[in-house]
């Protein structure tokens, strides 16, 4: 029987590993190898003396505008003004579809931050924090998008343990219940302004571009 979802986190005897078909790193069944959403272990082997556990993660980054307001500033109406944005989307930190984040999820979010290259929320949190009202300074006329947004990160995670096969050798075994878990998190939100400028669009894949797209096509 496969043991990719080992629930007991202790060291597994080598005999059990050999008799169980070893769905450890590099010995995954062909039926799972093509579409397994679980992130892989770091290597095909490990040293139980130095490698106790490892968290693997996958990550997909998506820019999300959470609050937005389009403002048409005409000649004679430039300068400072206070505007309140409308909430258009919400991002919450979740683990396995639960918004209650425990301390045990900490290593997962640390690995996510390393993988995507920016800090993410690792606690119970949401971008929905009430009214977003800010004073803006419009230096010239134009069609502006006032926004608050973030980069949402979605993915899967799995915990691997190093199961001993010899005095200084071992294999990584997936110890995650169900084989893998899911998560959603996000970067600290940013607030800014964009204009509809067909000649100079904001970089693709950024929150600013997502906000600019809300101003409509050129």
C-alpha positions as CSV (number, residue, x, y, z in Angstrom):
1,X,0.0,0.0,0.0
2,X,1.3,3.5,-0.7
3,X,2.4,5.6,2.3
4,X,2.5,9.1,0.8
5,X,0.1,10.3,3.5
6,X,1.8,8.9,6.7
7,X,0.0,10.2,9.7
8,X,2.4,9.0,12.3
9,X,5.5,11.3,12.4
10,X,7.9,8.9,14.0
11,X,10.8,7.3,12.2
12,X,9.6,4.4,10.0
13,X,11.5,1.1,10.0
14,X,13.5,0.4,6.9
15,X,11.7,-2.9,6.5
16,X,8.3,-1.2,6.4
17,X,9.5,1.2,3.8
18,X,10.8,-1.5,1.5
19,X,7.7,-3.6,1.8
20,X,5.3,-0.6,1.3
21,X,6.4,0.1,-2.2
22,X,8.2,3.3,-1.3
23,X,6.2,6.2,-2.6
24,X,9.0,8.3,-1.2
25,X,10.9,10.9,-3.3
26,X,11.6,9.5,-6.8
27,X,9.5,6.4,-6.3
28,X,6.1,7.8,-6.9
29,X,3.5,5.6,-8.7
30,X,2.9,6.4,-12.3
31,X,-0.7,7.1,-11.7
32,X,0.2,10.0,-9.4
33,X,3.3,11.3,-11.1
34,X,1.4,13.1,-13.8
35,X,-0.9,15.2,-11.7
36,X,0.1,15.2,-8.1
37,X,-0.5,18.7,-6.6
38,X,1.8,18.0,-3.6
39,X,5.1,19.9,-3.8
40,X,8.1,17.6,-4.1
41,X,10.8,17.0,-1.4
42,X,14.1,18.8,-1.7
43,X,16.1,15.7,-2.8
44,X,15.6,12.0,-3.4
45,X,17.5,11.1,-0.2
46,X,18.2,12.5,3.2
47,X,20.4,12.0,6.3
48,X,18.3,11.3,9.4
49,X,21.1,12.6,11.6
50,X,20.7,16.1,10.2
51,X,17.5,16.2,8.2
52,X,14.4,15.8,10.4
53,X,11.6,17.4,8.4
54,X,11.0,19.6,5.4
55,X,8.1,21.7,4.2
56,X,7.6,22.0,0.5
57,X,5.3,24.6,-1.1
58,X,3.9,25.6,-4.5
59,X,2.9,29.2,-5.1
60,X,0.9,31.2,-7.6
61,X,1.0,35.0,-7.3
62,X,-2.0,37.1,-8.4
63,X,-2.4,40.9,-8.1
64,X,-5.7,41.8,-6.6
65,X,-7.3,45.2,-6.2
66,X,-9.3,45.2,-2.9
67,X,-10.6,48.8,-2.9
68,X,-11.0,51.2,-5.8
69,X,-12.4,54.5,-7.0
70,X,-12.3,56.1,-10.4
71,X,-12.0,59.9,-10.3
72,X,-12.1,62.3,-13.3
73,X,-10.1,65.4,-12.4
74,X,-10.8,68.3,-14.7
75,X,-8.9,71.5,-15.1
76,X,-9.6,73.8,-12.2
77,X,-10.3,70.9,-9.8
78,X,-6.7,69.8,-9.1
79,X,-5.1,69.9,-5.7
80,X,-5.9,68.0,-2.5
81,X,-9.1,66.1,-1.9
82,X,-10.2,63.3,0.4
83,X,-11.8,60.3,-1.2
84,X,-13.2,57.1,0.1
85,X,-12.6,53.9,-1.8
86,X,-15.2,51.2,-2.4
87,X,-14.4,47.6,-1.5
88,X,-14.3,45.4,-4.6
89,X,-12.6,42.3,-3.4
90,X,-11.3,40.6,-0.2
91,X,-8.3,38.3,0.5
92,X,-8.0,36.3,3.7
93,X,-5.2,34.1,5.0
94,X,-6.4,30.5,5.0
95,X,-5.0,27.0,5.6
96,X,-7.0,24.1,4.3
97,X,-9.9,26.5,3.8
98,X,-9.9,27.6,7.4
99,X,-9.4,31.2,8.3
100,X,-8.2,30.3,11.8
101,X,-4.4,30.2,11.5
102,X,-2.5,28.3,14.2
103,X,1.2,28.6,15.1
104,X,1.9,25.2,13.5
105,X,1.3,26.8,10.1
106,X,4.2,29.2,10.6
107,X,6.8,27.1,8.8
108,X,4.6,26.9,5.7
109,X,4.3,30.7,5.4
110,X,8.0,31.2,6.0
111,X,8.7,28.9,3.0
112,X,6.1,30.7,0.9
113,X,7.8,34.0,1.6
114,X,11.1,32.6,0.5
115,X,9.6,31.1,-2.6
116,X,7.8,34.2,-3.8
117,X,10.5,36.7,-2.7
118,X,8.3,38.9,-0.4
119,X,6.8,38.7,3.0
120,X,3.3,37.3,3.4
121,X,0.8,37.2,6.2
122,X,1.1,34.1,8.5
123,X,-1.6,34.9,10.9
124,X,-5.4,35.1,11.0
125,X,-6.0,38.2,8.9
126,X,-7.9,39.8,6.0
127,X,-7.6,42.8,3.7
128,X,-11.2,43.8,4.8
129,X,-10.3,46.3,7.4
130,X,-13.2,48.8,7.1
131,X,-13.3,52.1,5.2
132,X,-10.3,53.2,3.2
133,X,-10.3,57.0,3.1
134,X,-7.2,58.9,2.1
135,X,-6.2,62.5,1.1
136,X,-4.9,62.6,-2.5
137,X,-3.0,65.4,-4.3
138,X,-3.9,65.7,-7.9
139,X,-1.3,67.8,-9.7
140,X,-2.9,67.8,-13.1
141,X,-6.2,66.9,-14.8
142,X,-6.8,63.3,-15.8
143,X,-8.7,60.1,-15.3
144,X,-7.4,58.5,-12.1
145,X,-7.8,55.2,-10.4
146,X,-7.4,55.3,-6.7
147,X,-6.6,51.9,-5.3
148,X,-5.7,49.6,-2.4
149,X,-4.5,46.2,-3.4
150,X,-2.2,43.3,-2.7
151,X,-0.5,40.3,-4.2
152,X,-2.4,37.1,-3.3
153,X,-0.5,33.9,-3.1
154,X,-2.3,30.5,-3.5
155,X,-0.7,27.1,-3.4
156,X,-0.2,23.7,-1.8
157,X,2.1,22.5,1.0
158,X,3.3,19.2,2.3
159,X,5.5,18.1,5.3
160,X,8.1,15.5,4.7
161,X,10.0,13.5,7.3
162,X,13.3,11.8,6.8
163,X,12.8,8.0,7.4
164,X,15.9,6.1,8.2
165,X,17.0,3.3,5.8
166,X,20.6,2.9,7.2
167,X,23.0,4.4,9.7
168,X,23.4,7.6,7.8
169,X,20.9,7.3,5.0
170,X,17.2,7.9,4.6
171,X,14.4,8.8,2.3
172,X,11.9,11.6,2.4
173,X,8.4,10.4,3.2
174,X,5.3,12.6,2.8
175,X,3.8,12.9,6.3
176,X,1.0,15.3,5.3
177,X,-2.5,14.1,6.0
178,X,-4.2,13.6,2.6
179,X,-0.8,14.0,0.8
180,X,-1.0,17.8,0.7
181,X,-2.8,20.9,2.1
182,X,-3.8,24.2,0.6
183,X,-3.3,27.8,1.6
184,X,-4.0,31.4,0.7
185,X,-2.1,34.4,1.9
186,X,-1.1,37.9,0.8
187,X,1.4,40.7,0.9
188,X,0.9,43.8,3.0
189,X,-1.5,45.9,1.0
190,X,-0.4,49.0,-0.9
191,X,-2.3,52.2,-1.7
192,X,-1.7,54.3,-4.8
193,X,-3.0,56.0,-7.9
194,X,-2.8,55.2,-11.5
195,X,-3.9,57.0,-14.7
196,X,-5.3,55.7,-17.9
197,X,-2.3,56.0,-20.1
198,X,-2.4,53.9,-23.2
199,X,1.1,54.9,-24.2
200,X,2.6,53.8,-20.9
201,X,0.7,50.9,-19.3
202,X,1.8,49.7,-15.9
203,X,3.9,46.5,-15.8
204,X,1.9,43.4,-16.3
205,X,1.4,41.2,-13.2
206,X,1.5,44.2,-10.8
207,X,-1.2,45.6,-8.5
208,X,-0.8,48.9,-10.3
209,X,-1.6,47.2,-13.7
210,X,-4.7,45.5,-12.1
211,X,-5.9,48.9,-10.9
212,X,-5.2,50.5,-14.3
213,X,-7.2,47.9,-16.1
214,X,-10.2,48.9,-14.0
215,X,-10.2,52.3,-15.7
216,X,-11.3,50.6,-18.9
217,X,-9.7,49.8,-22.3
218,X,-8.0,52.5,-24.3
